Amino acid sequence: MNKEKTIKRIAIIGAGPSALFVCNYFINSIHTNFEIHVFEKTNTLGAGMPYSKLGANSEHIANVSANEIPQLITTVKEWVRIASPELLQRFHINPLDFNEYEVLPRLFLGEYLSAQFQLLLEIAHKKSIPVYVHLNHTVVDISDKPDKSEVLIETDRSGIQSFDTCIICTGHYWPEKEEGKIPGYYNSPYPPSKLLFKADHPVAIRGSSLTAIDVIRTMSRTHGNFSETSNGHITYTISDENKNFRIVLHSSNGMLPAIRIHFEEPQAANHNPLTPEIVAQNRMQNNGFLSLDFVFDIAFKKPLEDSDPAFYERIQHMNMETFVHTMMHSRELQDPFILFEKEYYEAQKSIHHQVPIYWKEMLAALSFAMNYPAKYFSAEDMKRLQDTLSEIISIVIAFIPQSSARVLLALHAAGILDIIDVDAKSYVEPIKSGGIQYHYSDEHHSSASVFYHTYIDAVGQKKLSLEDFPFKTLFKENTISQARLKFQDSKAGEKELAEGNKKIEKDPDGFYYLKVSGIKINDNFQIVNNAGIANKRIYIMAVPYISGYNPDYSGLDFCDKASQLISKHFFSEKDQ
Ligand SMILES: Cc1cc2nc3c(=O)[nH]c(=O)nc-3n(C[C@H](O)[C@H](O)[C@H](O)COP(=O)(O)OP(=O)(O)OC[C@H]3O[C@@H](n4cnc5c(N)ncnc54)[C@H](O)[C@@H]3O)c2cc1C
């Protein structure tokens, strides 16, 4: 049979950036024997959550510049020349002096992504590839039918339909547990339009990174005014009617995120030395496990030898733990806002003179590089990663935009913004009648219990569990399975199990495993069942549900890379 003539029906669930990049790889491939159905629960195509009203207001800025966006149909620089004048005016963008090194407003980026999706639909039309976009269609369930080689998609509007392949691109999810039941309690700051109220009292924020900054940017605007001084600094004046408004960040390390610098390489993927061959070779030498020490050496230390020999000399004999300890210790010794201001000027210099700060750039590259093969780490290495490297990576690669840094410094100088270092056992007690009691020990080990009328959980996207998976039939029929990693040394697993660690499992074969968040996937982003068999029909790239095997929540570069791997696998299978 001529397989090229068989039309494969592909369902894409969600129409955010992931779906856009998937469609880009499929539609721009050499193949045409498929049709795509995109199901999106909102009425927006391409923008997804962070770049639409669901996740942004006009004050929210992306942490990537135009030149760092992976290739789509037209670059942002090309697109601004054809974008509507009303749109450009709304975002104060002049196509004649457009600077592709500058970060973009998130809603503007959303408009660009939507426009790219429309251009892609035109290309599909010219190539006679049918693409059906079903806006305002929520997919409520998915089930796999291996005996019929089909996957059934159920939507709230059009019942059940059969497909050959399904790609789950449902993206971010913010469960609302207390929100709506406890006055003043917010499980997330999204959509940010809900934060446009006034509070004449201190507001407690959990977290101090990008999500917290989204809250700060929105709430500071409603409660006062920023003005620019002649030397480019900004100052903040609080409004008379809410003189008692403050923002108190609660952070488990008491640190503020690092600031955006100039990158030598706009795409982290271009730094990646961890080719599939190198990963396979290391696993062969290491009983099937990928060694974290090897990854740290080859994807972080080694490239610094050439790019920043002085820094390399400082760290060349350090293992991962010593490196993290040294860097974190030097941050801990400094007041977070003084360090923040110092890093702001350092970052400004880096951008102004286009000089990278190599170790920070390489840390971002390391985080990107180890994302894909992290599923091959031993349980021991994953625990080391979670306990050490993950923390510094999350601080450094937040790369907050310069304008956000200026806002934070102005608010702190005005006495509106502060940060409290809370211990790992700190917790938030919701109060039924409204507000919360924040219980913690601070950096001086003194216990505190503070009442706040308003509380916003801003630690970012939570890693969701197997039980949180939205498409219940896949869960009930064991089509999906718990992600876990094997202990290299069974005795270590045995000891942890005996100590009561609930994340440890012992299999009948006598091996011990560490459960990590979400579901099992393979290198092609196919879902994998309990028996370790990859599903031929269902792929997933929704980050909250695959974070155990894909620990770095990277952005548009992740969408691009995962889409490329999925399309490559899809076409290689089909052609067999
Ligand atoms: C607040 C925030 C800011 C960020 N800023 C940046 C940044 O500046 N730079 C960067 O590179 N990355 C950033 N990121 C990372 C971000 O994860 C990715 O850039 C991108 O949003 C991922 O796209 P996605 O399509 O997978 O998910 P999403 O953007 O969440 O899109 C998923 C889509 O699926 C739809 N959907 C969900 N469930 C269903 C269903 N059951 N049926 C039908 N449709 C459904 C949703 O409505 C949505 O349109 C940010 C993330 C957040 C949360």
The ligand as an ORCA input file, in Angstrom:
! r2SCAN-3c Opt
* xyz 0 1
  C       3.511     33.928     33.454
  C       4.490     33.260     32.523
  C       5.396     34.020     31.820
  C       6.292     33.412     30.945
  N       7.173     34.195     30.285
  C       8.031     33.626     29.425
  C       8.954     34.427     28.702
  O       9.024     35.635     28.887
  N       9.780     33.823     27.828
  C       9.738     32.480     27.610
  O      10.500     31.988     26.757
  N       8.880     31.703     28.296
  C       8.036     32.233     29.190
  N       7.159     31.432     29.865
  C       7.185     29.995     29.584
  C       5.946     29.458     28.835
  O       5.753     28.226     29.409
  C       6.031     29.152     27.360
  O       6.552     30.231     26.712
  C       4.662     28.825     26.697
  O       3.573     29.522     27.243
  C       4.296     27.365     26.712
  O       3.288     27.222     25.739
  P       2.172     26.095     25.794
  O       1.402     26.178     24.545
  O       2.814     24.796     26.133
  O       1.255     26.458     27.054
  P       0.210     27.624     27.282
  O       0.773     28.919     26.921
  O      -0.307     27.438     28.662
  O      -0.977     27.296     26.245
  C      -1.798     26.172     26.377
  C      -3.065     26.377     25.579
  O      -3.884     25.219     25.688
  C      -5.241     25.590     25.951
  N      -5.879     24.494     26.686
  C      -5.567     24.055     27.942
  N      -6.353     22.998     28.262
  C      -7.171     22.766     27.205
  C      -8.201     21.803     26.955
  N      -8.528     20.872     27.843
  N      -8.835     21.857     25.767
  C      -8.502     22.793     24.828
  N      -7.539     23.726     25.033
  C      -6.877     23.706     26.192
  C      -5.104     26.878     26.742
  O      -6.270     27.662     26.688
  C      -3.900     27.542     26.073
  O      -4.273     28.350     24.983
  C       6.275     32.011     30.772
  C       5.374     31.243     31.503
  C       4.486     31.854     32.370
  C       3.536     31.010     33.141
*
